[in-house]
Each structure stands twice: as structure tokens, then as C-alpha cells.
């Protein structure tokens, strides 16, 4: 009988512990975040290109991980709130991006001219009493550069083995036959994009610049597909 009772209560304890674990795993948590520009709770910024920007709206996007594009939550709130509570998160780490949205002349939609992103943890491990701080900075673009030649022929006909893509503050060496390359985290500013063709001995044999070499504004958005940057190279 003693053995039976011990086994019974032991099994009950295991079930109770398992139920407790399930209950804990199913808990939902709220995490506080807040945003600032230049260290202050403001919704204006000097762009350096288009004068002063005023942000009416902030978009908060929550992802499973930095390299996972699947959005778990996305919400837009007034920028002037300066803080937000993300609710309904299971225990774990998440990647969060805060975009301050605005439009300037020529924009067809609001763009994230200032933004910040970082990891957060639920339940919160933020040491700041206000929660996780997002220090908004100039937004970034994703730019696809496509290259070609101003005379007939492809890379072999022009003796080009590799191309050097120059875009401030980035630079990349790519096999010419790839035909295109995607550059991420290009800061919103006036840019000059140059593509230089190199032969097998790294001698410069062709070169071209977008917009005839004149600086142009890269906005914080995706320049992909039909919006990609095409650079036509000439023989040197």
C-alpha cells in the first residue's frame, strides 16, 4: 500500500509539474519600447537634404528574428506618443524595427526617413525604466545595381572579369557575369554610383556612372526590379 501511494503521489507530482511548465510556456508578455531622435522625445529632424522633416506616424514591426522577414506584429501609432507597449508576446527573443514615417516632395507614399532596429526579450530585460530605447537615425535603402555596356557584347567581349561597385560608404567586387548585385543598408543621402570593369589582371578596362556621374538622392526604400539602378559602362 505504501508503495502504491508513493507511486500515485509521484505520478501526480509529475503531472502537476508538467501542467505548470505548459502554463508558463503559454504565458503572454508585454514589452515597453520608446523612441527618440537626437536623444530627445521629438518628432522632427533635420534631414540634411530636404530640410526639416516632421514625423506624424511611427510604424513598429516585430519579427521572429533579425534574418526572418515574417512579421509577427505591425502597428502604426502617433510619433508624439514616443512610447508603445508591445503585447501578446510569448517568452523569447524578437527583432523589432521602429520606422518614423514622412513624405517629401516626389514621394508616392510615406517612407521611413528615420529608423532603428534591435533585439528585445519577452519578458522584458530592459534596464531602462521606460523600456527598450530606439535611437532613430537616418533610414537605409536596399539598392540593386545592374550593369551593361554601351556597345554590343557581354563581359567576355569587353575583357571584363570582375566589376567594382562604388557607392558611399560601401564598395563591392563582383564577377561581371553576375550582371547585378544587391547592396543593403545604403544610407539616405545624395549618392554617386560608379561601376568599373576589371580584366583578369585587375586592370580597369570599362567604367560607367549612374545619372552621368551627378549625385542623386537615394531614399530609404527598395530599389529592386523595375526600380533598380542601371549603369552603362564604356570602354576606357
ABEGO torsion letter per residue (X at the ends): XAAAAAAAAAAAAAAAAAAAAAAAAABBBBBBBBBBBGGBBBABBBAGAAEBBBBABBBBBBBABAABABBABBBBBBAAAGBBBBBGBBBEBBBBBBBBBBBBBGBABBBBABBBBBBBBOBBABABAAEBBBBBBBBBBBBBBBBBBABBEBAAAAGBABBBBBBOABBBBBBAAAGBBBBBGBBBBBBBBBBBBBBAAGBBABBBBBGGGBBBBBBBBBBBEAABBBBBBBBX
